[in-house]
Amino acid sequence: MSELKEFLLPDIGADAADVTEVLVSVGDVIVEDQDVISIEGDKASMDVPAAFGGTVKEIKMNVGDSVSEGQVVLIIEVAGEATAEAPVAAVEEVAAPVAAPAPAATSELKEVCVPDIGGDEVEVTEVLVSVGDAIVEDQDILSVEGDKASMDVPAPFAGIVKEIKIASGDKVSEGSLILVLEVQGSAPVATAAPVAAAPAPVAKAAPTPAPAKAAEVVTSGSIKASPSVRRVAREFDLDLARVPATGRKGRTTKEDVQAYVKAQLALAKSGGGEGGLQVLPYANIDYSKFGEIEIKPLSRIQKISGPTLHRNWVTIPHVTQFDEADITDLETFRKEQNAIAAKQDLGLKISPLVFMMKAVAKALHKYPNFNASLSTDGESVILKKYINIGIAVDTPNGLVVPVVKDVINKGIYDISRELGEISKKARAGKLTAKDMQGGSMSISSLGGIGGTQFTPIVNAPEVAILGVSKSAIKPVWNGAEFAPRMMVPLALSYDHRVIDGADGARFITAINNYLSDLRTLIL
């Protein structure tokens, strides 16, 4: 027996998309996960796989149709269970009252989706399981990387991997389907029954190969793009071979073309006319002719953060204000508190950075124009009512900036614990995009490494950043004599479009006063 089943368009991550190609025909025998249509939305193109196998009886959409989640794609004839009248085997069968083997525990198929990862789209770097694997709850099944961090995604429950719905290089976000797991339930009670010899099993038909996709015509060796993307490229007289592809299976999407064109226009604008950058390209030098060399690829974080830093440095008019704060009394108090924490076995250590965070939070509260972001059109300033401090953390893979939330309302012990936890998470590569969002202002501290001063780059869309260098004992005139004092160099960089020089001086002076006299932090 057989039945007709509707295959509906699954969640495509957008309100609507256009059908660019139908990849099957009526009468085709298809298998589960075989691509059946190609679609394209505003930002991406993708192939839609069948959720089950069978024979295509009807096709409910055509090239050019606008479709959305839940629409019928195909009607598929699916084979049903064998009936009681099924032919018996040719060999003689002997029925006997025997105990039926205990049936396997009942099971169900459950989907595993990407959990909350901070709201951003991330790239799959590695799938850590295979079809048929038996996995346990909290076992890592997937590695992903976002703009500034990488993380492993754990399984929310145990089971056997039946299907893997993503691959390395795919872009995913919260709710994207990762796996289908077979989860065991309770076993039914075994019964005794007469058993007949089973007929020989029927060989499973080999999967039908997916038909060739016209929308993935390869040109220049390896370019994959839909007809609409190629049409846009022709309109701009653009060679697709020059456009970095970010789509599924290496496809060039409409978004890729738009981003490339915008970048080229921006480059042309910055390089021409009065006031343009007008920089010459680097010379292509063969360094090996001067001696032995080694080529080391940049880490993913470096590849992503490098262009961001370059953009921030070039587009933000930086001003850097320098000062030194007397932290002699602060250091005495800090060491006393660490001794108390050790005696009480609190499991924490208070660092000077914690006091820097409290001082910056206090200054942001006093000068709210620093707790702001410039609107994208440059016409207004967005003032933030929350105070969250980003902390630059040096990791084996590069610099990341996790954010400690609500610093203004937290005590020294609470901040110390949270700072320790988030720093450990950063160095282990476990930060999520959510951990690095929502900053009011950042602090970059090199005090544990060395140096006397540096000019930190503003971490846009924030408008200011505080650089902290290594403290040192210096002679300071107290009105009667030079006395040894512990001084820490500070460097405040800010966006001059939002902050003027006078406010910059007031802000760093406020931080200096808070650090020099801890009593002012509680006023």
N, C-alpha and C positions, 0 to 999 in steps of 0.2 A: 504493500500500500504506500501511497505518497500523499503529500499535502502541499498546498501552495502557501508560501510565507512571504510577507512583505519585508524587504530590507530597507530600513529607514536611514536617512542621512544622520550620522552621529554628530556630536559636538565638534564644530569646526573652528572654534575660537573666535568667531565673528558673527555679526547679525545676519549677513548674507554674503554669498559668493557667486561667481559666474562659472557655469560649466564650460570648460575649455575643450574637453574631449570625452567621449564615451568609449571605453576600452573593451567592451564586450558586445556581442550580438545575440539576438534571440536564437535559442537553440544551443548556445555554448554551454558546455559543462564546466563549471568553475569550482574552485576549491576555496576553503576558508582562508582569509587573508590575501586572496588574489585581488589586485587593484582592479576596480571596475569603472571608475570615472576619475577625471582630473578636474579640479576646481581652482579658482583663483579669486582671492579677496583683495581688499585694499592694500594689504601689507604682506601677503604671502601666497604661495601656490602650494598645492598638495595633491597627492593621490589618495583616494578613498578606498580602503580594502573591504571586501565582503566579510560580513560577520559570520557567515556559514556557507557551506558548499551546496551545490545542486545544479539544476538545469534552468537556464534563463528562459522564462516564459514571456515576460513583458518588460520593456524598458520605459520608465515613466518620465524621463527627462531628456532633453536634447541640448546639443551644443548651443551656447548663448543664453540658456535659461538662467534666471537668478534664483538661487535655491538657499534654503536655510535649514537649521537643525529640525529633524522630525519629518521632513518630506520623504515620500516614497521614491526610492531610487529604482529598484527592480522588484519584480515578482518572480520568486524562485521556487521551482518544484523540488521539494526535499523528500528523500526516501524515508518511509516510515519503518516501524518495527515489523518483523516477519509475523504472519498470521498463523493460527492453529492449523490451517490447511496446507502449510508449507510442505513440499515434497520431502519424503523420508530418504535416508541414505539407502543405497543399493545393498549394503551388507546387512546381514540378519541382525535385528536388534532384539535384545532380551530385556524385558522389564523386570525389575526386582525391587522389592521394598527395602530400600537402603536409606540410611540417614543422609539427608542432603548436606553437602559441605556448608560449613558456617559461612553465610554471605559476608562480603566485605562491608565494612562500616559504610553507612550512607555518607555521601559527600555532596558538596555544592561548590559551584564556581563563584569566586568573589574577585572583584576588581580592586587593584591597588593603584591609587592615584597619587600624584605629587602633592605633598602636604603644603602648608603655608611656608613659603620661602621668602617672604618679604614683599611680595607683589610684583617682583620683576621677572622678566623672562630670562632663563639661564640656558646654557648649552650642556648637553649630555657629553661627558668626557669618557665615561666607561660604564658598560653594563656588567655588573659583578656576578650575575647568575646566568644559568642556561636553562633551556626547556628541559624538564625532567628532574631538575634539582629539587631536593627536599630542603626547605629553609625553615628557620626558626624565627620566632618573634624577635624584632629589633635587630635582625641580621642585616648588614648593609647590602643593598641590592643595586644601588646606582650611585655614580659619582657625577656631580654637576659643578659647573663653574659659572659665576656671574661676573659683573664688571670688576669687582674687587675682592672676591673670595671664592673659595671652592668648598664643597661639603659633600658628605655621603648621606644618602637617603635610606633610612632603615625600613624594614617591612613592619607593618602594624600588626600582623598576625602570621602564624605559621601555616605552611601548606606545601603543595607540590606545584612547581612552575609549569603551567600548561601553555601559556602564550606570553611572548614578550612583544610589547606594542611600540617600543621605541628603539633607537639605535644611536650609536656614538655620532655626534655631530648634530642631532636633532635639537631644536629649540623647544623648551617646555616651560610651563608655568603652573601655578597652583591649580589643581584639578585635572591636569593632563594624565591620561591613562598610561600606566607603566607596565603592569603585569596583570595576567589573569591567573589566580591561584586556585587549586583544588584543595578545599578545606574539609577535613574529615569530621563527620558527625558521629552519632551513636549507631551501633550495629543492630540490625533487627534480629529477633529471636530465630534460631535455626530450627527447622522442622524436618521430620522424616517424610520421604515421598518416593514413589517409584521413579526411577531414572532410566531414560532410554539413551542409547549411544547417540552422541551428537553428530550431526552431519559434518562433513569436512568443511572447514571455514572457506569462505569465498575470498579470493585474493583481492586486496584493496586496489582500486584503480589508481594508476599513477597520476600525480597532480598534472592538470593541464597547464602548460606554460602560459604565462601572461602574454597577451598580444603586444606587439610593438607599439610604443606610444609616439604618435606623430608630434605631440607637444614636447617631446624630449629629443628632437632632432639634434644631433651633435654636429657642431661646426667648429672649425679651427681646432679640431682635435678633441675637445672635452666640454664644450659649452652646452648647458641644458637650460632651456627657457621656453615658456609658453608662447603661442603666437601673439598674444596681446603685448607681452613684454618685448618681443622682437619688433613689433610695430612701433612701440614707444621709442625703442633704440634707433629705429630708422628715422623717426621724426626728428631726433636730435643729432642725426648723422653720427651715431656713437658705435664704436667697435665693442661688442659685448665681451670680447676677450680681455678688455682692460678693466672690467667691472668685477670687484670681489663678490663672489656668490655666497649668500648666507641661507638660502632656502633648503628645503628637505632634499636629501640625496644630491646636494651640490647644485641645485637649481639657482639660476639668477632670477630674482623676483623683481616686481615693479618697484618695490621699496629700495632695492639695491641700486637700480638705475637712477631713481630720484635722488638718493643720497650721493651718488657719484657726480651727478650733474650739479647739485648744490655745492659740493666740495670744489669742483672745478670753477664754478662761478665765483665762489668766495676767494679762491686762489688768484683768479684773474683780477678780481677787484682789489685785493691787497697788494698785488704786484704792479699795478699801473696807476698813473696819476700822481699829483702832488701828495706827499704824506704817506704813500704806499710803502710796504716793506721793501719791495724791489731787491730781494735777496737772490744771490746766485746759488745755483744748485751745487751740492758737494761734488768734488771731482771723484771719479771712479778710479781709485788707486789700487794697484796690485801690491799689497803690503808684503807679500811673500818674497819679493825680490830683494828686500832689505834684510831678511833673516827668517827664522822659524816663526810661524804663527799658529794660532789655534782659533777656530771659529766656534763660538758658543752661542746658541740661540737664546734670545731673550725669553724670560718666563712669561706666562700668559698675563700675569699681573703687570709686568713691565710693559708689555705690548699695549695693554689697555690704559694704564695710568700715564704712560709717556705722552701720547697725544693729548690727554686731558691736561697734564701739567703744561705742555707747550701752549695749548689754547689759553689756559688761565694766565700764563706769563705774558703772552702776546696781546691778549684782548683786555686785560685788566690793568688800568694805570696804578701800579703799585707805589705806595710810599711806605718806608720802613722807619719806625721810631725806635731809638735805642735808650736803654736805661739800665741801672743796677739797683738791686734791692738788697737791703741788709736783712739777712735771714738768721742772724746769730741767735736771737731769742727763740725763733721758730724751731731751729735745729735742737736747741736744748729741750724745748717742750716735746718735740717729736721723739727724741730718744727716751725721754721719761715715759711717754705713753707706750712706746714699744716694749719697754721693760715691764710695765704693768700688764700689757697684753700677754707677754710671755709667761709671767707668773700665774695669770688666770687661765693660761692655756687656751687662748681665744683663736689660735690658728691663723693669725693675720699679722702683717707687717706694714706699718704706715710709711709710705714713701713721701719725699718732698713734693712729688707731683700731685698728691691728693690736696695739699694746701694750695697749689697753683690752681687746681680746678675750682676750689671754693672761692679763691680770689677773683678768678675770671667770671664765675657765675655772679658774684656780688657786683662786679663792675658792669656786667651786662644788664643787671637789674637797675643800676643807677643811670646807665647810658643806653637806653633801648635802641638807639639808631645803629648800634653795633650788632644787635640781635635782629638782623634783617637780611632780606635778599632783594636784589634788583629784579623787577619784573622783566620778562623776556623781551617786551617791546621797549624797555628802557624808559618808560614814561612814569613809572611809580615805584615806590618802595614798599615791600611787604614786611610789616613788623610782626614779630613772633611773640606770643605771650608765654611760651614755654622756654625753659633754659636747659638745653642738652649740650654736653661738651664732647667733642670728638677728640680722640687720643691717637696720635700716630704711633703705630706699633711696627717695629722692625721684625720681619719674619724671614725664614729661609727662602720664601718665594717672592719676597718684595715687601714694600711698605703698604700697610692697610690702615684704615682709620675707623675703628669701631666707635660707637657713640654711647656714652653713659647718660641715661635719661634723668631729668628732674634733679640735677645736682644742687640747685638752690635750696631744696627742702630736705636734703640728706645730710647725715652727720659724717664725721671723719671715719668712723669704723665701717659704716655701711658703704661708703665710697671705696674704702680700701678693699673690702671683700669683693665688690662688684668689679673694680678695676683689675684685681688679680684674676678673677674668673674670666673676664672678657679678653684679657691679654693672653691667658693660657689657651683659650678657644681660638684666638687669632693665630698663634704660633702653630697650632695643630691643624690649621686650615679648615676649621669647622664653622667659621662665621657665615651667617646668612646675609642676604641683602638687607633684611630688616634690621640686623645688628648695626648696619652702617648708614642708616637713614635718619633724617630728622635732626641733624646737628644745628646748633646755634652758632658755634664757633669752635675752632680746633686749636689744640696745643701740640707742638712738636718739640719734644724734650730730648736733647742730646747730652744732658748733664752726666749721664752714666758712661758716656764715651769720651767726651773731651771737646776742646775748642773753646774759643773766647766769645765769638759772635757768629751769626749767620743770618741770611735774609730768607725767611720762609716764604713760600708761594701760597697765596690765598687759595683755599680749598672751595672754589665756587660750587654751588651758589651762595655760600657764606661770603661775608664781606670783610672778615678779619681773621688773622691767625696769630698766635703767640709762640715765638721761638724761645726756648730756654736752653742756655749753655751751662757749662760746668762751673760750679761755684768754687770760690777760692778765698783764702784768708788774705785780707788787704789792710794796710794801715789807713784808718779813717779819722779825720780831725773832728774831735768832739767839742771844740771850743776852748779847750785847755791844753790838749795834747793829742798825738796820734795814738789811736787804740786799735788793736787787732780785731777785725770784724769779718764775719763770713758774708761775702757778697756774691750774688748770683746775677749774671748778665741776662737781660731780657731784650727781645726784639719783636716789636709789634708791626706786622705788615697789614695794610688795609687798602680797600678799594677806594681810590680818591674820588670816584664818581658819587659815592654815597657818604664817605667820611672826609671831612676837611682836616687840615693839619692841627688846628687848635683842639678839636675834639680828640684827635689821635693822642696829643700830648696829655690831655686830661685823663684819658682812659688808662694809659700806661702809668701815669702818676698815681691813679687810684689803686691799681694793682700793686704798685710799689708800696703804698701806704698800708694796704691790707696785709702784705707779707711781712713788712717791718714791724707791725704792731698787731698781733693776733686779736687783741681785744676789739679792734674795729670790725672784724669779721662777724661779730655777734650783735653789732649795733643795728 
